[in-house]
Amino acid sequence: MLVNQIPPLEPYLWVLTLSLLAILLAGRDTAERTRPLSQAMLFALVAAAGGVILAGNYRSLAFALLIFDGTVALFALSHRRPGYAVGRLLLGVLSSATIVAQGVDRLMAGPVELGGLFSLTIWLRLGFYPLVESGGLGNSSPPLRLGWTVTNLAVGLYLISTGVPPWMVWPAGAVMALHGVLAWLEPGRERALAHVGYTLATGILGMAAVAGNRPAVVAAAMSTLAALVVLELTSPRLGRPGRNHLVRLWGYLPPLLATASLVGVPFTLGWAGRGELYQATWGGGALGVVALGVVAEGAALSVLYRYWQRLLRSAPADEVDVWRTLGATVAAVPFLVPVAGPRLLSIESPLAPPPTGAALGLGGSLLWAIFLGYGRRRLLNAMPLSRSTWMGVLRLGWLLRGLGRTLDTTSRALLRIRAVVEGEHYLAWAILLTTGVGLLIALR
């Protein structure tokens, strides 16, 4: 919520700061091999995202969004992705222009809906852009990629507090389904977890459009951001826990808390957030939205099945990465919110068992995730097309290429018509037009 007094521990900024600290701690051993430009870019991304979150009024929010997207554009240019940079600059200009056009520049005591066009920019930021960008920027360092994903999610989820119209549920549902299927198809852990984060984020966007329950949105957003960082920072070669190695045993606690919160175990942050959103959507009569959320989020959460399968079956490393375990532990601090949240963050933290809608939503997505996770190999073998083909189709690169060719053909046709009309034959066109007008006057 954009207010004139920022709470002492603003939830989004709190999680973003903890995430940055966790990423830096986890990468301490490799900090000397990380490029200084990457480290500076990570701090710049988080600082720009913090500027968006701390904007005191809507006019300052417009400038903060322009700075944030400009920073992202520089990040894309540093990795030789000019197309991504242009897209992010256009998104920043569109977001800022939409806010300025509303003329809202005073301090607000509550959110103001900035119109459908601004809601469309939130959808682009949380859903469509990450979808088409998911296949690139692979040459950057893992901490920088994780930092970019978390900052983009934090900014997009924060902007939902400005209010979104009810029709936004359908675009959000479409990209949520695409991200969910891509999470299920993606073989790599990092990209699969990123798709999980965007699936849950667009699910929050869609349910907020139906029932804008801000405390539930904040709780669900915190759960998503913290879980993404924890699961990514957990060492992939942790090995089986044992009594003889307390550090390895402790390393399982953060991903266990993250998994419990994501699947909606009772009295967790995910239970308080996504459970309330499911219940509000169910109470609003949007049963189709609940069903779509169960299917898409279940497909995304199926990643947790093979995540834990690989974590338990992997051979233990010779030495446990203590700094990575410490980073994951720091990132897991937000999961204490159901206990300390009302006093620390000034948000509601519902702990009572949710009614029917929440139970069906969380339970259905969990059962669907177990089914897709357990039968993933058989389902992939039964598919008529290869996994890479499906992923290429679902990332919508073909759509962008088609739009590019269409715009190129249209611009060439317009230039050709202009050359004919305004070029060396302009005098002939003028004579023909004059003759035609003269004949019309004479015949009348």
C-alpha positions, 0 to 999 in steps of 0.5 A, a space after each residue: 500500500 502506498 502511504 505517507 508513513 512507511 511501517 518500520 519493517 515494510 514487509 516487501 522491503 524486509 524480505 528483499 533485504 533479507 534475500 540480498 543478505 542471504 545471497 551475499 552470505 551464500 556466495 561468500 566463498 565464490 565472491 573473489 571469482 565474481 565480477 565486480 560489475 555483477 556485484 555492483 549490478 546486484 546492489 543496484 537492482 535491490 536499491 532500485 527495487 527499494 526505491 519503488 517500495 519506499 515511494 511516498 506518493 504516486 508521482 515519486 512511484 512513477 520516477 522510481 519505476 523508470 529508474 528500476 526498469 532503466 537499471 534492468 535495461 542496463 543489466 540486459 545490455 551488460 549481458 548482450 541482450 539489447 532486445 530485452 533492454 528495449 522491452 524493459 525501457 518501454 515497460 518503464 516508460 509505459 508504467 511511468 506515463 500511466 501514473 503521471 496521466 492519472 494526475 495523482 501526486 499527493 500523499 495517499 492514505 490508501 491505494 488508488 486504482 491506476 486504471 487498466 493500462 497500469 494493471 496491464 504493466 503489472 501483468 507484463 512485469 509478473 507474467 509475460 516478460 519473464 515468460 519470453 525472457 526465461 530462455 536468456 541471460 544464462 551467461 550471468 552469475 547465479 547470484 545475480 540471476 536469483 537477485 534479479 528474479 527476486 527483485 522483479 517479483 518483489 516490485 510486481 507483487 508490491 504494485 498489486 497493492 495499487 488495485 487491479 480490475 476484475 478482468 485482469 484475472 483472465 490474462 493472469 490465469 493464462 500466463 499462470 498456466 504457461 509458467 506452471 507447465 514450463 515449471 513442470 517441463 523444465 529439467 534444470 533446478 534454477 529455471 524450474 524454481 523461477 517458473 514456480 515463483 512466477 506461477 505463484 505470483 501471477 496466481 496472487 495477481 489473478 486472485 487479488 483481481 477477484 478479491 483484493 485481500 491485502 493482508 493475504 496478498 502480503 503473506 502470500 508474496 512473502 512466502 513466495 519470495 522467501 521460499 524461492 531464495 531458500 530453495 535456490 540457495 540450498 546446496 544441491 549435494 546436501 546428502 542424507 541427514 545424519 546425527 553425526 553431522 549437525 550442519 548437514 542436518 541443520 541444512 534441511 531445516 530451511 528447505 523444509 520450512 519453505 516447502 511446508 509454506 509453499 504447499 500450505 501446511 497449517 499455521 505456516 505463512 503460505 497457509 495464512 496467505 494463499 489459503 486466505 486468497 483461495 477462500 476469498 476467491 471461493 467466497 466471491 463465486 469465482 470457482 473457475 479461478 480456483 480450479 485454474 489456480 489448483 491446476 497451474 499451481 499444482 503443476 508448478 509445485 510438482 517441482 518440489 517432488 523431484 527437488 527433494 528426490 534429488 536432494 535426498 538421493 544425491 551423494 553427500 559432498 565431502 564438505 558441507 557448504 556452511 556459508 550456503 547453509 547460513 544464507 538459506 537460514 537467513 532467507 528462511 526468517 520470514 517463515 516466523 511471520 505467523 508467530 511474530 508478524 502482527 507485531 513486527 510487520 503490522 499485518 494480519 496473520 490468520 492462524 485459524 483453519 481455513 474454510 472449504 475454499 482454502 482447504 480445497 484449493 491448497 489440498 487440490 494443488 498438493 494432490 495434483 503436484 504429487 501426481 505430476 511429480 510422481 508420474 512425470 517421466 511416464 507423462 513425458 514419454 507419452 507426449 507426442 512432441 519432445 520436451 524442448 519443442 513444447 518449451 519453445 512453444 510455451 515461451 511464446 518466442 514464435 509469437 514475438 517473431 511473428 509480430 516482428 515480421 508483421 510489423 516489418 512487413 507493414 512498415 515496409 508497405 507504408 514506406 513504399 506507399 509513401 515513396 510512391 505518393 510523396 516521391 518523384 511521382 507526386 506531380 503526377 498524383 497531383 495532376 490526376 487528383 486535379 483532373 478527377 476533381 475537375 471531371 466530377 465538377 463538370 459532370 455535376 
